[in-house]
Amino acid sequence: MALSTFHAGPAPVLPEGTPEAGFAIVAESAADACRREMLLDRAMAPKWKKKSSQKLRRGRRPSPGLAFVARSADGRIVGTVRLWDVAAGEGGPGALLLGPLAVDPTLKGAGLGSALMRHALDEARRLGHRAILLVGDPAYYARFGFSAEKTAHLSMPGPYERHRLLALELVEGALEGAAGTLKATGRLVRADSLRRVG
């Protein structure tokens, strides 16, 4: 199980230290589902479920090994990030869709969001993925290498702001020629699992 540790404060430390000293970023487990949903509702308000990105996630499982939570020293879930398998356009190259990324509102500005992002990107790269897409604030995600440079011919399956569709190539040229609407390609969630969580 992937584990990183994070110390809240102006100078986050990854991966040195111990989980007791701050936060541990670990692989999400099935038991985390309810608390993760509650965190998302607190951090993003219920409207997050209506976003275009959610159309690509609904009824699907995250990409294997790419769903993470941040736990506080007392075991609370205080952060989450997941990545999903998609095709970059009709018959396009495989890629990952990142999101949602969320942090407990009481910890905004502590660097935990950045720690989750860096952990997720490192793991995606380690697992051999070639490109990551997301819909988000260009100014925030630029620090991780994301831009709209490779998404001019790509679109989301629903309303979105074009300038917020961003990409990061983990392998140079991975999105070359990609065009069209993003398609979900991840593993389907069993119907009984959907009833339990939704």
C-alpha positions as CSV (number, residue, x, y, z in Angstrom):
1,M,0.0,0.0,0.0
2,A,1.4,3.4,-1.0
3,L,2.0,5.7,2.0
4,S,3.3,9.2,2.2
5,T,3.4,11.4,5.3
6,F,2.6,15.0,5.4
7,H,3.2,17.6,8.2
8,A,0.7,20.5,8.3
9,G,2.3,23.9,8.3
10,P,4.2,26.2,6.0
11,A,6.8,23.6,5.0
12,P,5.1,20.3,4.2
13,V,7.5,17.3,4.3
14,L,7.0,14.4,1.9
15,P,7.8,11.5,2.4
16,E,9.9,12.0,5.5
17,G,8.5,11.8,9.1
18,T,5.8,9.6,10.6
19,P,2.0,9.6,10.1
20,E,1.5,10.5,13.8
21,A,3.2,13.8,13.3
22,G,0.7,15.1,10.7
23,F,-1.2,13.3,7.9
24,A,-0.7,10.0,6.1
25,I,-1.7,9.7,2.5
26,V,-2.8,6.1,1.9
27,A,-4.7,4.0,-0.6
28,E,-8.4,4.4,-0.2
29,S,-10.3,1.4,1.2
30,A,-14.0,0.4,0.7
31,A,-14.6,1.4,4.3
32,D,-13.7,5.0,3.4
33,A,-16.6,5.5,0.9
34,C,-19.1,7.1,3.3
35,R,-16.6,9.5,5.0
36,R,-15.1,10.4,1.6
37,E,-18.5,11.4,0.3
38,M,-19.2,13.5,3.4
39,L,-15.8,15.3,3.0
40,L,-16.6,16.1,-0.6
41,D,-20.0,17.5,0.4
42,R,-18.3,19.7,3.0
43,A,-15.4,20.8,0.8
44,M,-17.2,21.3,-2.5
45,A,-21.0,21.5,-1.6
46,P,-23.4,19.0,-3.2
47,K,-23.1,20.6,-6.6
48,W,-19.9,18.6,-7.3
49,K,-22.1,15.7,-8.2
50,K,-23.6,17.6,-11.1
51,K,-20.3,18.5,-12.8
52,S,-19.4,17.2,-16.3
53,S,-16.5,15.2,-14.8
54,Q,-18.9,13.2,-12.7
55,K,-20.5,11.9,-15.9
56,L,-17.2,10.1,-16.7
57,R,-16.9,8.8,-13.1
58,R,-20.5,7.7,-12.4
59,G,-20.9,3.9,-12.3
60,R,-17.1,3.4,-12.7
61,R,-14.3,2.4,-10.4
62,P,-11.1,4.5,-10.1
63,S,-8.1,3.4,-12.0
64,P,-6.4,0.5,-10.1
65,G,-4.1,1.8,-7.4
66,L,-5.0,5.4,-8.0
67,A,-7.5,6.4,-5.2
68,F,-6.0,8.0,-2.1
69,V,-7.2,9.6,1.1
70,A,-5.3,11.7,3.6
71,R,-5.8,10.6,7.2
72,S,-5.2,12.8,10.3
73,A,-3.3,11.4,13.3
74,D,-6.7,10.6,14.9
75,G,-7.9,8.6,11.8
76,R,-10.2,11.2,10.2
77,I,-10.3,11.5,6.4
78,V,-9.2,15.1,5.7
79,G,-8.3,14.8,2.0
80,T,-9.1,12.8,-1.1
81,V,-8.0,12.4,-4.7
82,R,-8.9,9.8,-7.3
83,L,-7.9,9.2,-10.9
84,W,-10.2,7.5,-13.5
85,D,-9.5,5.7,-16.8
86,V,-10.7,7.6,-19.9
87,A,-10.1,7.7,-23.7
88,A,-9.0,11.1,-24.9
89,G,-11.6,11.4,-27.7
90,E,-13.3,8.8,-29.9
91,G,-10.7,6.0,-30.4
92,G,-8.2,8.3,-28.8
93,P,-5.3,7.4,-26.5
94,G,-5.9,6.2,-23.0
95,A,-5.5,8.8,-20.2
96,L,-6.5,9.4,-16.7
97,L,-9.0,12.0,-15.4
98,L,-8.1,13.4,-12.1
99,G,-10.7,14.4,-9.5
100,P,-12.2,15.4,-7.4
101,L,-9.3,16.7,-5.3
102,A,-10.7,17.9,-2.0
103,V,-9.3,18.9,1.4
104,D,-11.2,19.5,4.7
105,P,-12.1,23.2,4.7
106,T,-10.4,23.7,8.1
107,L,-7.1,22.7,6.5
108,K,-7.2,24.9,3.4
109,G,-3.8,26.5,2.8
110,A,-1.9,23.9,4.8
111,G,-0.4,22.4,1.6
112,L,-2.3,19.1,1.9
113,G,-3.9,19.5,-1.6
114,S,-0.5,19.9,-3.1
115,A,0.8,16.8,-1.2
116,L,-2.2,14.8,-2.5
117,M,-1.5,16.0,-6.0
118,R,2.2,15.2,-6.0
119,H,1.5,11.7,-4.5
120,A,-1.2,11.0,-7.2
121,L,1.1,12.1,-10.0
122,D,4.0,10.1,-8.7
123,E,1.9,7.0,-8.5
124,A,0.3,7.5,-11.9
125,R,3.8,7.8,-13.4
126,R,5.1,4.8,-11.5
127,L,2.2,2.7,-12.8
128,G,3.1,3.6,-16.4
129,H,0.2,6.0,-17.3
130,R,1.0,8.4,-20.1
131,A,-1.3,11.5,-19.6
132,I,-3.6,13.1,-17.1
133,L,-6.6,15.4,-17.7
134,L,-8.7,17.4,-15.3
135,V,-11.1,20.3,-15.1
136,G,-9.9,22.9,-12.7
137,D,-8.3,26.3,-11.9
138,P,-5.5,26.8,-14.5
139,A,-3.5,29.0,-12.0
140,Y,-3.5,26.4,-9.3
141,Y,-2.8,23.4,-11.5
142,A,0.0,25.1,-13.5
143,R,2.4,24.4,-10.6
144,F,2.0,20.7,-11.3
145,G,2.7,21.1,-15.0
146,F,-1.0,21.2,-16.3
147,S,-2.0,23.5,-19.1
148,A,-4.7,23.8,-21.8
149,E,-2.0,23.5,-24.5
150,K,-3.0,19.8,-25.4
151,T,-6.7,20.1,-24.9
152,A,-7.7,22.5,-27.7
153,H,-9.4,19.6,-29.7
154,L,-10.8,17.7,-26.7
155,S,-14.1,18.3,-24.9
156,M,-16.1,17.1,-21.9
157,P,-19.4,15.3,-22.2
158,G,-21.5,18.2,-20.8
159,P,-21.2,21.9,-19.9
160,Y,-17.8,23.1,-18.8
161,E,-15.5,26.1,-19.2
162,R,-13.1,25.3,-22.0
163,H,-10.1,27.1,-20.5
164,R,-10.4,24.9,-17.4
165,L,-9.9,21.6,-19.3
166,L,-6.2,20.9,-18.6
167,A,-3.7,18.2,-19.4
168,L,-0.3,16.9,-18.3
169,E,1.7,14.5,-20.5
170,L,3.6,12.1,-18.3
171,V,5.1,10.8,-21.6
172,E,5.9,13.4,-24.2
173,G,3.5,13.2,-27.2
174,A,1.0,11.0,-25.4
175,L,-1.9,13.3,-26.4
176,E,-0.6,14.2,-29.9
177,G,-3.5,14.3,-32.3
178,A,-6.1,13.6,-29.5
179,A,-9.5,15.0,-30.4
180,G,-13.2,14.6,-29.6
181,T,-15.2,14.0,-26.4
182,L,-13.6,12.2,-23.4
183,K,-15.1,8.7,-22.9
184,A,-15.1,6.7,-19.7
185,T,-13.3,3.4,-20.0
186,G,-12.9,2.4,-16.4
187,R,-14.1,-0.8,-14.7
188,L,-17.9,-0.8,-14.0
189,V,-19.2,-0.7,-10.4
190,R,-21.5,-3.6,-9.5
191,A,-25.2,-2.6,-9.1
192,D,-25.3,-3.6,-5.4
193,S,-22.3,-1.4,-4.6
194,L,-24.0,1.6,-6.2
195,R,-27.1,1.0,-4.1
196,R,-24.9,1.0,-0.9
197,V,-23.0,4.2,-1.6
198,G,-25.6,6.2,-3.6
